Amino acid sequence: MTFTGYQTEIIKAAQDNLYSKKWDEYSWNGECLYPVMVSLEEILKGSTARIHTPCPPHYFNVLGTPRCGTMWTIKIVSSLLNSRQNNIVYSLIKRISPSFSRRYEVNHYHEGIIEDFKPEQKVVFVYRDIRDAIVSGYFYITNNQHEGTMGCTPAEFRKLTREEGIEKQLIMYMKYRMPVMNYWLNVRADNVVKVKYEDLLEDREKWIRYINERCHINSPERIIRKTIEKTSFETMSGRNHGVEDAKSHQRKGISGDWKNHFTEKHMQIFREMGGEEFLRSVGYSL
């Protein structure tokens, strides 16, 4: 895998900012959750989530680290595309050429990089306060909604206290997820649309309209209004914001829940591994 131009600058900046930390000090009882003190290029090369443009090309892709609102965003983009998919001409083309119709389906990826996407292919990258993503991920795995990864699994978490489990999830997430988040947040391309989870929570209508415009979906007002209605937390979960259902994909639908679960030890690890520095660099106020 090779990097050119601005990508090389991104990698160097990420290494300078993130990999100057002595992350080899952070493990779980001697367990290496992911190789550390290696170049970002090597991290990305070894990532099981590394992706390339699908063939035939897909025009709409949603990326983001786990528990950052990717499924919510897919629902939004898919709903906005609904006007195209219900179009009679589109339906006929779909029957004649299934490969063409796939261009208007939404692909979902966690992290990864797209090194060969075309300008007409749209990428919506969703990001979130990683402290919330860590806590949400812990509960998602603990409640057997995902098999987990790199030692953070339901079986392993059952052996640990909640504090220990969140600590383990924290270390893994910081080592593995944060560098790829840094990569995407530093990509400058017209076809990469970046959406902050907390902004979606605060003003969903504004950001739905933004996605519709920036991705050149250009759905009419009636589809936009329908999308706004069907993608509320209340509609998707059947609960109000903040009412928890640990077994649901939409657990709480709020930001800042990490404050209810992070201990001082968690904060110390997060701080020492560059978490606060990273959050400030992408516009979060601490």
N, C-alpha and C positions, 0 to 999 in steps of 0.2 A: 504494500500500500504506500502510495506516495502523496505528499502534500505540497502544494505550490502556493506562491503568493501570500495572500492574506491568511490562508489556513495555517501556514507556518508561523506567522506572527501570533495567531491565536494560541497555538500549541506552546510557543515559547513563553507567552504571557501567563498561561495557565500553569506551566511548570514553575515559573518564578514565584507566582503568587501562592500556589497550593503545595507544590512538592518540595518547598524549602523546609517544610515542617518535618520533624523527626517522627514520622508516623509509624516507624517500626516499633516505637514504644507502645503503640496501641494494638492490643490483641485481646482475645478473650481466653484467659487461662492458658496462654501459649498457643492458642489456635489462630492461625493466620487467616483472617476472613477474606482477604484479597491481597495479592502482591502489592507492596508499597515501595516507595522510593524508586520508582521506575518512570520512564517518560510517559507523557500523556499519549503519545503515538502508540506505545506498546500497550497501554491500558485499552485504548480503543480497538487496537488490532486483536486483542484477546477477548474482547467483550462478546459474550454470546448473543447480545442484542444488536450487534453491528449489522447494518442493513445496506442494501443497494436499492436503486430504483427497481421496482417490480417490472417484469416483462410479461405481457404488454404494460406500458406505463399506466400508473394510476395518477389521476390528476389531483386528488385531494388526500392528504396525509395528516394525521394528528399524532404528534409525538409529545412525550413528557415522561419524567420519571414516575415510578409507581406512586399512587395515592395523591396525585397532583391535579386531578380533575380531568383526565383524558377522556374517560367514558362520558362525562357530562358534555365535553366539547364535541365529541363524536355525535352525540345526540343533536346538538345544535347544528353542526354542519350538515348532517344527514337530513334534518328537518328543512333546512334552507334549500337543499337540493331537491326536495320533494316536488317542487313545481316542475322541475326538469324531468324527473322520473315519471311523473303522471302525464307528461305531454304525450299526445298520440303519436307524433312523429318519432319521439324517443322510444316509445314502446315498440314500434315497428322495427326500428334500427336494432333494438335489443334482441329481437327474434332473429333477425338476419345476421347480426354480428355481435355475439356475446362479448368478444374481446373489446369492442368499442364501448359497450355499456359499462365495462369495468372501470373505464376512465372516470366515471361519475359515482363510483362507490368510494366510501371513506375507509382508508387503511389506518390501522392502529399499531403504533410501535412504541416500545419503551426504550428510551435513550437511543443508542445507535447513532450512526452518522449516515448521511446520504452524500456520497462523494461525486455522484454523476447525474443528479437530477437536472431536468430541463427547466428553462424559465417558465414554461406554461404550467408546470406542476407546482401545486400550492402545498406548503407545509405550515401547519399551525402548531407552534410549540407552546405548550402550557407549562407554567412554572408556579411554584408555591413556596411559602416559608418552609424551609426544609425541616424545621423542628416539628411543624404540624404533620408533614409527610411521614416523618419517622414514627411519630406516635400513632398516626392512622394506620401505617403499615404494620406496626406491632399488633394492634387489635385485629386487623384484617387477617393476619397469619394465625394469631392465637385462636381465633374463632373458626379456623379450618376453612377459610374462604380462598386460601392460596397455599400451595405447598411450600412456599418460601424458597430461599436460596442462600448459599454460602454459610451454612450453619445456623441460619435463622429460619427455623422450621417449626411447625406446630409441636412436634414431639420434643424438640429441644426446649422450646419456650415453656412447656408444661413442667420441665424440671427446675425452672428458675422462678424466682419471685418476679413480680411485675417490674420492680426497679432494675433487677438484673437483666431481664429480657429487653427492656427499653434501652439499656446501656449497650447490649450486644447489637441490637438493631441500629442504634446510633453509630457505632463504630463502623459497621458494614456499610451503611448508607453514605457516610462521609468519605470512606475510602473509594467506593465504587460508583456511587451516583453523582456526587457533587462535581467531579471533573467533567462528566459528560454534560451536566447542566451548564457548566461554565463554557463549554465548547459552543453549545447552541445559543446561549445568550450573547455570545460575542460574534456570531455569524452575521454578516451584513449582506443581505440579499433581498431584492424586492419581492421575491416569492416566498419568503419566510416571514410569517406573521406571528408575533410573540404576544401572548395573552397571559396576564397575571390572574391567578385564581381569585385572589382577594378583590380584584377589580370586577371580576364577573359576579362575585357575591354582592358587591356594593351597587353596581348598576348594570344588570344583565342586559337590559334593552340596548343601552349604548354600545356594549361590546358585541352583541349579536349583529347590530347594524354595521359595526366596524369590520367584523369577519366577513359579512355579506359583501361589503364594498371592497376590502383589501384582497379577498380571494377571487374577486370578479365573478361571484355567483350571480349577483344582481337579481335576486328573487324579488317579486313584487311585494307591495305593502301587506296584502292579505296573508302571504306566506310568512313574512316577518312577524306579523302579529300572532299567527298560529304558533310559530316557533317560540316566541316569548311566553305564550301561555303554557305550552306543553313541556318546557324545560325548567320550570320552577322546581325548587326542592320539594315543595308541598305536593305538586302533581306527581313527580317521579317517585317519591317515597311514601306519600300518604300521611306525612307528619309535618309539624312545624319545625323551622330551624331551631337547632339546639336540643330537640327531643331525640334522645339516643336510641338506636336499635343496633346493638352490637352485631347482629346477624345479617344486617343489610349492607349492600354495597355502599349506599348513602348512609353512613353511620350517624353523623350529626349535622353536616352541612354548615359548619361555622369555621371561622378562623380564630387562632389563639388558644385552641384547646391544649396545646403543649404545656401551657402554664399550669394546668391541673395535674400534670404527670412528670414534668422534668424536676429532678432534684438538683441541689447545688452541685453534686458530683457530675450529673449529666451536663449541666451548664459549663462546668470547668473543662470537661472533655471537648464539648462543642466549641468552646472558645479557643482552646489550645490547638485544635485541629483546623482552625481557620474559618469556622462557621460564621462568626459575627462579621469578620472581614469580608467574606463572600456575600452575605446578605446586604451589607452596606454598598458593596460594589454594584449590586443590581437594583438599588433604589429603596431598600427597606430601611426604615428608621428604627433604631433600637433604643 
